[in-house]
Amino acid sequence: MKRVATGIVLLALIAAGAVAVSVGTASTRHKQATTVTIWVGWSAGHELTEFKKVVAEYDQKHPDVNVKVVGGINDDKILAAIRSGNVPDVVSSFTSANVGIYCPSGGWIDLDPLLKQDKINVNIFPATSRYYTQYKGTRCALPLLADATGLYYNKTLFKKAGLTRPPKTLSELATYAKKLTQKNKDGSIKVLGFDPNQNFYMGGYGNGASGFQPLIGAGYFDKNGKSSLASEPAWASFFRWQKNLVDAFGYSNLVRWQAGAGDEFAPSHPFETGKLAMMLDGEWRVAFIKNEHPTLQYGTAPMPVADNKPQLYGAGAVNGTIIGIPKGGKNRDQAWDLVKYLTTNDHALAMFSNGIRNVPSTVSSSKSKELIPDKNFATFLKIFTNPHSQTTPITPIGADHMTTITNFIVKWQAGKVKDLLSALRDVDKQIDAKIKQAGKGTSVP
C-alpha cells in the first residue's frame, strides 16, 4: 500500500497515467452484465496485480457484473472527476485525511444508510479506522486494508554493536543510532544507525510528526479545535530530540548520505542493503524484503516512545486506503455490493493482505487463519489494534495541516529556525487560518 499518513509520499510516486484493466473475459460474462468501474491508487505492478486477483474472484461469483479496475489514480484525478460529474462507480484513495473534504462536500456519498440497511456494525473495524473513514459523523468511506508503522532493525548490525534488543525509548533510540553508525575515512557516513532527518524519502514519511505523534502523547488540536503544537510541551521536546540527533550526525552529512541511500521502493533501499541499521517504516516493507533481500537478518518491534510515556509502547501510527462511492455514480447498488465485499469479507481481506502484506482492516480478519504466518508482519497486526495507536486528525483542509507542519520541520532541522516556540506558534496560526477559510464552504475544491 506504501502510503504516508499524510499521503504525500505515495501520491508523488503514483504513475501519472491511469492503467485500465478489465477483469474477466467476454466469454465468461452474462450478456446483460453491468460494468462496474473502480478507481484505485495502485499502479501497474505487483500490488495492482494482487488487487485484480481479489476482484477477479468477486467477479466470478457475480455474473451480473463486469468489474473494470483502473489503476494509477490519485486524489487530484478523483476531485477533477467529481467536479466534472464524470465519475466511476467506486473510488479509493491512499489519503485518508481527505475524508474531511469528501464527506462534508458530498463528493463521496454517506454510507451509513447502506450499512444500516445491511445491518453492518462499524465496530467490526478498529477505532482508529472508524475515525479516519468519517468526518463529523458522516461516514463516506470504509477502510480497505491498513498500514501500521513500527521499528525495523538489522540483527547482524545489532550483534556487531553488542545490542541484544530493540530500543524502547527515544533516548535509547538516539544512543543506539550513534552506536550503530559507521563512518568512512573521510568522515562521511557509511552505515547510519537511524536517520532523523525529515527529508529522508521525499518529506520523511516515518520521520515526520505523523509517525511519532502516537509515541510522544501529544495532540494536534486543543478542545476548541485550535492547532496546539506550541501549547503542547511534548511537541517541543520531540522536535528538540530530533534536532539534537540531526546535529550529532551533522545535517550536511545526513544530506550527503541520503543522496546515495537508494530508492525507497526498490532493491537499493538502504535498510535492505545494510546501509541503515534502524528505521521507522510500514508493514509493507516485510513483503519488499522477502522479494528483494530474503537473506536479510532483521527484526521488527514497536517504535520507541517518549521516555516519560512508557505506557504508550506498543502503539504506532495507523492509516490506510479508504474506499467509497462518488456522487453521480450510475450503478449505486452494484457499487455498494463491491465496496461491501472488499471491506467486510474476511476472506477477501486476508487474500489481499497475503498478496501485498498490508494489515487486514477488520478486527476479525486481522486474526484470520488464512493469513500467512510471519513473525515480523505479526508485529504490525498488534500495533494496528493497540488502543494507543493513532492516526492524523481529519480536517476540512485534508492533509494540508500536515504539509504545514512538515515545512516547519524541514527548516527547523536545517538550522533555519532560531526560536522554536515562536515558530510553532506561527505554524498554529497558519493551520488555524487555513481551517477557518475552509469552513466558509463545503463544496469540493
Residue pairs with C-beta under 8 A, 6 or more apart in sequence:
1 47
1 94
1 145
1 147
1 282
1 284
1 320
1 321
1 356
1 358
2 9
2 10
2 13
2 47
2 265
2 282
2 284
3 9
3 10
3 11
3 41
3 94
3 95
3 147
3 319
3 321
4 10
4 203
4 205
4 208
4 210
4 319
5 97
5 147
5 149
5 205
5 210
5 211
5 317
5 319
5 391
5 392
5 402
6 95
6 97
6 203
6 208
6 210
6 392
6 399
6 402
6 403
6 406
7 75
7 93
7 94
7 95
7 96
7 97
7 98
7 399
8 202
8 203
8 205
8 399
8 402
8 403
8 406
9 201
9 202
9 203
9 205
9 264
10 41
10 94
11 74
11 75
11 94
11 95
12 202
13 202
13 264
13 265
14 41
14 43
14 72
14 73
14 74
14 94
15 43
15 44
15 72
16 72
17 72
18 39
18 70
18 71
18 72
18 73
18 77
19 43
19 44
19 48
19 70
19 71
19 72
20 68
20 69
20 70
20 71
21 48
21 52
21 68
21 69
21 70
21 71
22 66
22 68
22 69
23 52
23 55
23 56
23 59
23 66
23 67
23 68
23 69
24 56
24 59
24 60
24 66
24 67
28 60
28 63
29 63
29 66
30 63
30 64
32 64
33 63
33 64
33 65
33 66
34 64
34 65
34 66
34 331
34 334
35 65
35 66
35 67
35 68
36 65
36 66
36 67
36 68
36 89
36 90
36 331
36 334
36 335
36 338
37 67
37 68
37 70
37 88
37 89
37 90
38 55
38 67
38 68
38 69
38 70
38 88
38 89
38 90
38 91
38 92
38 338
39 70
39 73
39 77
39 78
39 81
39 88
39 90
39 91
39 92
40 48
40 51
40 69
40 70
40 71
40 73
40 92
41 71
41 72
41 73
41 74
41 92
41 93
41 94
41 321
42 48
42 51
42 71
42 72
43 71
43 72
44 71
44 72
46 291
46 356
47 355
47 356
48 69
48 71
50 352
50 355
50 356
51 69
51 71
51 352
51 355
51 356
52 69
53 351
53 355
54 342
54 348
54 351
54 352
54 355
55 67
55 69
55 342
57 348
57 351
58 67
58 338
58 341
58 342
58 348
59 65
59 66
59 67
62 337
64 334
65 334
65 337
65 338
67 338
70 88
73 91
73 92
74 93
74 94
75 93
75 95
75 98
75 398
78 91
78 93
78 326
79 101
79 107
79 444
79 445
81 87
81 88
81 91
81 326
82 107
82 326
82 327
82 328
82 444
83 444
85 328
86 328
87 326
87 327
87 328
87 329
88 326
88 329
89 325
89 329
89 330
89 331
89 332
89 334
89 335
89 338
90 323
90 324
90 325
90 326
90 329
90 335
90 338
90 339
91 108
91 323
91 324
91 325
91 326
92 144
92 321
92 322
92 323
92 324
93 141
93 321
93 322
93 323
94 321
95 322
95 398
95 399
96 132
96 133
96 141
96 319
96 320
96 321
96 322
96 391
96 392
96 394
97 132
97 392
97 394
97 395
97 398
97 399
97 402
98 398
98 399
99 108
99 132
99 133
99 134
99 135
99 140
99 141
99 322
99 394
100 135
100 394
100 395
100 396
100 397
100 398
101 107
101 396
101 397
101 398
101 444
101 445
102 108
102 135
102 140
102 141
102 324
102 444
103 110
103 134
103 135
103 136
103 138
103 139
103 140
103 141
104 135
104 136
104 138
104 396
104 442
105 442
105 443
105 444
106 327
106 442
107 140
107 326
107 327
107 444
108 140
108 141
108 324
108 325
108 326
108 327
109 140
109 324
109 325
109 326
109 327
109 332
110 138
110 139
110 140
111 139
111 140
111 141
111 142
111 324
111 325
111 336
111 339
112 138
112 139
114 336
114 340
115 122
115 139
118 340
120 340
120 344
122 130
122 139
123 130
124 344
124 362
124 363
124 364
125 133
125 142
125 143
125 361
125 362
125 363
126 318
126 361
126 363
126 384
126 385
127 387
128 318
128 384
128 389
128 390
128 391
129 143
129 146
129 318
129 320
129 361
131 391
131 394
132 143
132 319
132 320
132 322
132 391
132 392
132 394
133 139
133 140
133 141
133 142
133 143
133 322
134 140
134 141
134 394
135 394
135 396
140 324
141 322
141 323
141 324
142 322
142 323
142 324
142 339
142 343
142 344
143 320
143 321
143 322
143 323
143 343
143 361
144 320
144 321
144 322
144 323
144 342
144 343
144 361
145 320
145 321
145 349
145 352
145 353
145 356
145 358
145 359
145 360
145 361
146 318
146 319
146 320
146 321
146 358
146 359
146 360
146 361
146 384
147 282
147 283
147 284
147 318
147 319
147 320
147 358
147 359
148 282
148 283
148 316
148 317
148 318
148 359
148 380
148 381
148 383
148 384
148 389
149 206
149 211
149 280
149 281
149 282
149 303
149 316
149 317
149 318
149 383
150 280
150 281
150 283
150 300
150 301
150 302
150 303
150 316
150 379
150 380
150 383
151 166
151 167
151 278
151 279
151 280
151 300
151 301
151 302
151 303
151 304
152 271
152 278
152 279
152 280
152 281
152 285
152 298
152 299
152 300
153 166
153 277
153 278
153 298
153 299
153 300
153 301
154 271
154 274
154 276
154 277
154 278
154 296
154 297
154 298
155 297
155 298
155 299
156 274
156 297
157 180
157 191
157 274
157 277
158 164
158 180
158 277
161 176
161 179
161 180
161 277
163 176
163 179
163 180
166 278
166 299
166 301
166 304
167 173
167 175
167 176
167 278
167 304
168 304
168 305
168 310
168 313
169 304
169 305
169 306
169 307
169 310
170 215
170 216
170 238
170 241
170 304
170 305
170 306
170 307
171 307
172 304
173 194
173 278
173 304
174 241
174 244
174 245
174 248
176 193
176 194
176 277
176 278
177 192
177 193
177 194
177 196
177 245
177 277
177 278
178 193
178 248
179 193
180 191
180 192
180 193
180 194
180 277
180 278
181 189
181 191
181 192
181 193
181 249
181 277
182 189
182 190
182 191
183 189
183 190
184 190
187 253
188 253
188 256
188 257
189 249
189 253
189 254
189 256
189 257
190 275
191 274
191 275
191 276
191 277
192 249
192 254
192 257
192 270
192 275
192 276
192 277
193 277
193 278
194 245
194 276
194 277
194 278
194 279
195 207
195 254
195 257
195 258
195 276
195 279
196 207
196 242
196 245
196 246
196 249
196 254
196 413
197 204
197 207
197 246
197 251
197 254
197 255
197 258
197 413
198 204
198 207
198 208
198 406
198 409
198 410
198 413
199 255
199 258
199 410
199 413
200 206
200 207
200 254
200 258
200 261
201 264
202 264
203 406
204 211
204 406
204 409
205 211
205 281
205 282
206 279
206 280
206 281
207 242
207 280
208 402
208 405
208 406
208 409
209 235
209 402
209 405
209 406
209 409
210 317
210 319
210 392
210 402
211 280
211 303
211 317
212 238
212 280
212 303
212 317
213 220
213 317
213 390
213 392
214 312
214 315
214 316
214 317
214 318
214 388
214 389
214 390
215 303
215 304
215 305
215 306
215 309
215 312
215 315
215 316
216 234
216 235
216 237
216 238
216 305
216 306
216 309
216 312
217 234
217 306
217 309
217 312
218 232
218 234
218 235
218 238
219 228
219 232
220 227
220 228
220 229
220 392
220 393
220 401
221 227
221 228
221 393
222 228
222 231
225 435
226 428
226 432
227 401
227 427
227 428
227 429
227 431
227 432
227 435
228 428
229 235
229 405
229 424
229 427
229 428
230 236
230 421
230 424
230 425
230 427
230 428
231 428
234 306
235 424
236 420
236 421
236 424
237 306
238 306
239 409
239 412
239 420
239 424
240 420
242 409
242 413
243 412
243 413
246 254
246 413
251 413
251 414
251 415
257 275
261 270
261 275
261 276
262 268
262 269
262 270
262 272
262 273
262 275
263 269
265 288
266 292
267 273
267 292
267 293
269 288
269 292
270 276
271 279
271 281
271 285
271 298
272 288
272 289
272 292
272 293
272 296
273 293
274 296
280 303
282 380
283 357
283 358
283 359
283 377
283 379
283 380
284 356
284 357
284 358
286 300
286 357
286 374
286 376
286 377
286 380
287 356
287 357
289 296
289 298
290 357
298 376
299 376
300 376
300 377
300 379
300 380
301 379
302 313
302 314
302 315
302 316
302 379
302 382
302 383
302 386
303 316
304 313
305 312
305 313
305 315
306 312
311 388
312 388
314 382
314 383
314 386
314 388
315 383
315 386
315 387
315 388
315 389
315 390
316 380
316 383
316 386
316 389
317 389
317 390
317 391
317 392
318 383
318 384
318 389
318 390
318 391
319 391
319 392
320 358
320 359
320 361
321 358
323 339
323 342
323 343
324 339
325 332
325 335
325 336
325 339
329 335
341 348
342 348
342 349
343 349
343 361
343 362
344 362
346 360
346 362
346 364
346 365
346 368
346 370
347 368
347 370
349 360
349 361
349 362
349 365
349 368
350 360
350 365
350 368
350 370
350 371
351 370
352 358
352 360
353 359
353 360
353 365
353 371
354 370
354 371
354 372
357 374
357 377
359 366
359 380
359 381
359 384
360 366
360 368
360 371
363 385
365 371
366 381
366 384
366 385
383 389
392 399
392 402
393 401
395 401
395 435
395 438
396 435
396 438
396 439
396 442
397 434
397 435
397 438
400 434
401 431
401 434
401 435
404 427
404 430
404 431
404 434
405 427
405 431
408 417
408 423
408 424
408 427
411 417
411 423
412 420
412 423
417 423
